[in-house]
């Protein structure tokens, strides 16, 4: 059974940084795309960034973008990370990771193929 588990969300003050983790289990193929999404209170869920199993990455605007966020992975640990720096109040959201069963990305959008598996999310709150 494929499972994704996010962690690392917390409440911090503006200007700080956070690194969110997405641990994958039950998925054996070395062919995937993991995307990060977020959903702010009262807003629709939006894609933030994605990384393919081959290391390709893409960042989605609007959002923290390439200037303030970095998506990376540790394949040995089967974990994908999203680091966001210079956090702002508007970054407050529940952050989710999701997996598509093909590594191809769509530049500026996320995974080319539909995501099939979702984590349950980790909350990030930015307030002073």
N, C-alpha and C positions, 0 to 999 in steps of 0.2 A: 504494500500500500504506500503510495507516494504521499509524503507529508512535508510541509514547509512550516518552519517555526521562526517567527521574528522575535528579536529581543533588542534591547538597548535603548528603547524609548524611555524618556523621563521628562521631568519638568526642569527647565533651565532658564537662565536670564538671556536676554538678547545679546548677541555678540559672541556667545559661546559656540562650541562645536559638539557634534554628536556623531558617533559611528553606530549605525544600526546593522544588525546581523540577520541573515536569513539562512537557517540551517536546513539542508535538504536531506531527506531520508527516503529510502525505498525506490529511488530512481537510479537505474544502473547505467543507462546509456550515456556516452560522452557526446551527446548531441542535444543541446537544449539552449533555450534563451530564458534568462530570469530577468523579470522586470520589477521595478519598484513603482508602486502607486501610492498616492495619498488621498485622503478624503478629509477635508476641513469641515467643521461644523456648518451645517446648512448648505453645503456645496456638493457638487458631483465629484466622484472619484476621478483623479487625473493621473496620467503617467508622469513619472519623474525621470527615470533612467532605465537602461537595460544593458545587459551584458550577455554575450554568447559564450558557449563553451570553448570557442576558439579564441576568446579574449577580446573580440570586437566589442565596442561600447557605443552607446548613443545617449544623448541627453535631450530631454524634452522641454521646450519652452511653451508657455511661461512656467516658471518654477525656479529652483535654485540654479539650474543650468550648469554648464561646464565651469563657470567661474567659482561657484560655491559648493559644488558637489562632486564627489568622485565615487564611481561604482567600481568595485574590484571583486576578486574572488580568490579563495584558497581551495583548490580542487581536492587536495588531500583531506581537508576538513569538510569538504562538500558544503562550503559556506560562501555566500555572497554578501558583500558589505555595501553599505551606502553611507558615506561620510558627508556631512553637511557642515560647512563652516559659516561663521558670521550669521548665526541663526537670527531670524526675524520673527516678529509676532505672527506674520502671515505664513510662516512655516508650521504653525500649530495645526496638527492633523493626526489622524491615525494612518500609520504607514504600513503598507502591505507589500509582500513580495508574491510573485506569481510565476509559474513556470509554463513555458510552451515547449513542445517536444521536437523543436528544430532550432538550430542555432542562428538562423538568418535573422538579422535585424532590419528594421525599417528606419532609416536615418531620420532622427528628429521625432520619432513616434514611439518606438519601443520594439517589441517582437513583431516580426513579419507575420507569423502564424498565431492563431488565437491561443491565449493562455488557457491551460486546462486545469491547473492546480493552483490553489490559493492558500496562503497562510491566514491566520486569524487576526493579524495586525498587532502593532505595538504603538501605544500613544506617545506623541511628542507634544509637549506644551511649552510654549515660549512666552514668558511674562516677566515683567520686572517687579 
